[in-house]
């Protein structure tokens, strides 16, 4: 894959822990699966709806994939699509940007314009 960036959605508490520790070792599902689940730009809204339904004040991180080399693997997941999986800790230095995802009146996550 030639993607330059991937996205990781965190709860506010997970994001605060990343800022404190300087590294994210994974959410419970990541730790159970042995890698950090990431999404492409096209996959992020479905990931939010499927795994974070009804949760407000989420933090979506834009992750620079360049530093990870062989620790990043593109593997088949939902519906046969390839998802980026990080077989390493996620350092705060790889975060290229972030947005806070809020809920609209219908309880759906609001993504930035053009996302």
N, C-alpha and C positions, 0 to 999 in steps of 0.2 A: 504494500500500500504506500501511497505517496503523501499521506496526510501529514501536515506540519504540526497540527494541534489536535488535541482531544479534550474532552470535558469530563469533569468529576463533580458530582453533586454531593454536597455535604450538608449535614444539619448544622445549625449555628454552633452547637456545642463541639462538634467535630472540627469545625473551622477554627474556633477559639483554641482548641487543643493543638491544631497544626501551627497556629501562630506562636503558641507558648513553646512547643517542642521543636519547631523548625522542620518537622518531618511528620508525614502522615503514614502510619503503618497499616491502615485499612479499617474499614467499618466491619462490624461482625460478619457480614456475608463475605467480604473480601478475605478476612482471616480464615473463615471456614473453607473457602475455595482455594486458598493458596496464592491469590494474586489480587491486585486492585482492579476492579471493574471500571473501565472508562467507556465513554461513548463518543461517537463522531458528532459533528454538528447536526447531521440529519437524524441521529438517534436520540439526542438529548431530551427532546420533549416527550417522546414515548417512554424513555427511562424515568423521567420525572412522574409521569402519569401512572406508570405501572408500579414503581417502587416507593414513591413518596406522595401518593394521593392524599390530599387534604392537609399536607404539612406546609406551613407558612414559614417565611423567613429562611428559606434554604439558600445556600451559597453555592453557585455554580462556578467552578474554577476552569479557566482556560489553561491547559497544560501544554507546554512546549515539549514535543516528543523527541527533539534532536539529541538530548543528553543520554537517552536510555539504551540505544543500540539494541543488542540481543535480549535485553530484559523486557522489551516490548514485543508482544506476539499478537498477531491478528488471528483470532480464532472464531469458529462458527458458533453462533448462539441463536438468539431469538429468530425464528423463521428462516434459519440458514444464513442470516446476515453475518458478516465478519465484524467482530467487535475488538477494539484494542484492549489488551489485558497486560497489566504491568506486573512483572514478577520481580519487584523490588519495592523498597519504600519510596514514597513520593516526597521529595524535599521541597520546601517552600520556594527555593530558588528556581524551580521549574514552573512556577505559577506565573503566567504571562498576563493574566487579567482575571477579574471576577465580577460577577453580578449577583445581586440578591434577588431571588425569585419569590415574588409575592403571589397571593391567590386573588383571582377576580371574584365577582359576585357569585359566579357559578361554581366556585371552588377549583378552578383550573389555574395552573401556573402561568404567570405572565412572563413571556420571554422578551428580550430586547427587540425593538423594531428591526426587521430585516433578518432576524435569526431563523 
